[in-house]
């Protein structure tokens, strides 16, 4: 898996751009300086670096050392500090109740049931009262062909997110079509689902 992503990110340019994901940026009011955030599968750092620019203490993880090197350069160029770490999310032991916020944007590389390890890890990693922000493609995205996996078992629905975060406070859940302009690999009309959920406590 890491070889695939190393090859994907080997391009000189930033494959998914350097601007933050639009949905994540729309949630800026939830951020506060000094809060601790985990950016899951953060790739070349566009989201983790943006979070750091908002005063958040960011731990950004990804399986690609090539992507993380580019992310470090982006952070340096933006004059922010981010803790970058190379991890395999399918085997990584997520820290327990370590973050006020976990962000996962388009990390749909794992099919069921492997992805449940990641979802369970994300849920454990958030402190009581902390939040999770997710955005991913829905099965309708396959017909659009503007990015994301072609395997429907890797895609999400609102019902699936509600199942994963049963017992949490779902503060925002929306499925819709949107025009993405994220680098060269997420471009055009896209079918997405997005969620903000708060851990009880």
C-alpha positions in Angstrom: 0.0 0.0 0.0 2.8 2.5 0.9 4.5 1.8 -2.4 1.3 2.8 -4.3 1.0 6.1 -2.4 4.8 6.8 -2.7 4.4 6.5 -6.5 1.2 8.6 -6.5 2.9 11.4 -4.6 6.2 11.3 -6.5 5.1 14.1 -8.8 6.8 17.4 -8.4 3.5 19.2 -7.9 1.1 18.7 -4.9 -1.2 16.0 -6.3 -4.2 17.2 -4.2 -3.2 20.8 -4.1 -2.0 22.9 -1.1 -5.3 24.5 -0.1 -7.4 22.8 2.6 -10.4 20.7 1.9 -13.4 23.0 1.4 -15.6 21.2 4.0 -12.8 21.2 6.6 -12.2 24.9 6.0 -16.0 25.6 6.5 -15.7 24.1 10.0 -13.1 26.7 11.1 -15.4 28.0 13.9 -14.9 24.7 15.7 -11.2 25.3 16.1 -9.4 27.0 18.9 -5.7 27.8 19.4 -3.9 25.1 21.3 -6.4 22.3 20.7 -4.8 19.0 19.7 -5.7 17.5 16.4 -4.9 14.3 14.5 -5.0 14.5 10.7 -5.5 11.0 9.4 -3.9 10.0 6.0 -2.9 13.6 5.6 -0.8 13.0 2.5 1.1 16.0 1.3 -0.1 18.0 4.3 -2.7 20.5 2.9 -5.2 19.9 5.7 -2.7 19.4 8.6 -0.8 22.6 7.6 -4.0 24.6 7.4 -5.0 23.4 10.8 -1.7 24.5 12.2 -2.2 27.9 10.6 -5.3 28.2 12.8 -3.2 27.7 15.9 -4.0 24.0 16.3 -1.3 21.5 17.6 -1.3 19.0 14.7 -0.2 15.4 14.6 -0.4 14.4 10.9 0.0 10.7 9.9 0.3 9.0 6.5 1.8 5.8 5.1 3.8 7.6 2.4 7.2 9.0 3.3 7.2 10.8 -0.1 4.0 12.6 0.8 5.3 13.4 4.3 8.5 14.9 2.9 6.4 17.2 0.7 4.1 18.0 3.7 7.1 19.0 5.8 8.2 21.4 3.0 4.8 22.9 2.9 4.7 23.5 6.6 8.1 25.1 6.4 7.0 27.4 3.6 3.9 28.3 5.6 6.0 28.9 8.8 4.0 26.5 11.0 5.0 23.5 13.1 3.4 20.1 12.5 4.3 16.7 13.9 4.5 14.4 10.9 4.7 10.6 11.4 4.8 7.7 8.9 2.3 5.0 10.0 0.3 2.2 8.5 -3.2 3.0 9.7 -4.2 -0.7 9.3 -1.8 -1.7 12.1 -1.1 1.6 13.9 -2.2 1.7 17.6 -4.1 4.9 17.8 -3.4 6.9 21.0 -6.1 6.7 23.6 -8.1 9.9 24.2 -5.3 12.0 23.0 -6.9 14.6 20.7 -9.6 17.2 20.8 -10.2 16.7 17.1 -9.6 14.0 14.5 -9.9 15.0 10.8 -10.2 12.4 8.1 -10.6 13.6 4.5 -11.0 11.1 1.7 -9.1 8.3 3.4 -11.0 5.6 1.6 -8.2 3.2 0.7 -9.3 0.4 3.0 -12.3 -1.9 2.4 -14.5 -3.5 5.0 -13.6 -4.9 7.4 -10.1 -3.5 7.6 -11.4 0.1 7.6 -13.2 -0.7 10.9 -9.8 -0.8 12.6 -9.2 2.8 11.5 -12.7 4.0 12.5 -12.4 2.3 15.9 -9.0 3.9 16.3 -10.3 7.3 15.4 -13.1 7.0 18.0 -10.7 5.9 20.7 -8.3 8.7 19.9 -10.8 11.5 20.6 -11.2 12.8 24.2 -14.7 12.8 25.7 -16.4 15.9 24.3 -14.0 16.0 21.3 -15.0 16.0 17.7 -14.4 14.0 14.5 -14.7 15.7 11.1 -15.0 13.4 8.1 -15.6 13.7 4.4 -15.6 10.9 1.8 -17.1 9.8 -1.5 -20.4 7.9 -1.7 -21.1 5.0 -4.1 -22.6 7.4 -6.7 -19.0 8.8 -7.2 -18.1 5.7 -9.2 -20.4 6.9 -12.0 -18.8 10.4 -11.9 -15.3 9.1 -12.2 -13.7 12.3 -10.9 -11.6 10.8 -8.1 -11.6 8.2 -5.4 -11.7 4.4 -5.3 -13.7 2.3 -7.8 -14.5 -0.4 -5.2 -18.0 0.3 -3.7 -16.9 -1.4 -0.4 -14.5 1.5 0.1 -17.2 4.2 -0.2 -19.5 5.7 2.5 -23.1 6.5 3.0 -24.8 8.6 5.7 -26.3 5.4 7.1 -22.9 3.8 7.4 -21.5 6.9 9.2 -24.4 6.8 11.6 -23.8 3.1 12.3 -20.1 3.7 13.0 -20.8 6.6 15.3 -23.9 5.3 17.0 -24.2 6.9 20.5 -22.2 10.0 19.4 -23.8 13.4 18.9 -24.1 13.8 15.1 -23.8 17.6 14.7 -23.7 17.6 10.9 -24.4 14.9 8.4 -25.0 15.7 4.7 -24.8 13.8 1.4 -24.6 16.0 -1.7 -22.9 16.7 -5.0 -20.2 19.3 -5.2 -17.6 20.6 -7.6 -14.2 19.7 -6.3 -11.0 21.5 -7.3 -8.3 19.7 -5.3 -5.1 19.4 -7.2 -5.1 17.1 -10.2 -6.8 14.1 -8.8 -10.1 15.4 -7.2 -11.5 17.6 -10.0 -15.1 17.9 -11.2 -18.6 17.0 -10.0 -18.3 14.7 -7.1 -20.7 12.7 -4.8 -19.7 13.2 -1.2 -20.9 12.7 2.4 -19.6 14.8 5.3 -20.0 14.5 9.0 -19.1 16.2 12.3 -19.7 14.0 15.3 -19.0 14.8 19.0 -17.9 12.0 21.5 -20.2 11.9 24.5 -18.7 13.0 27.8 
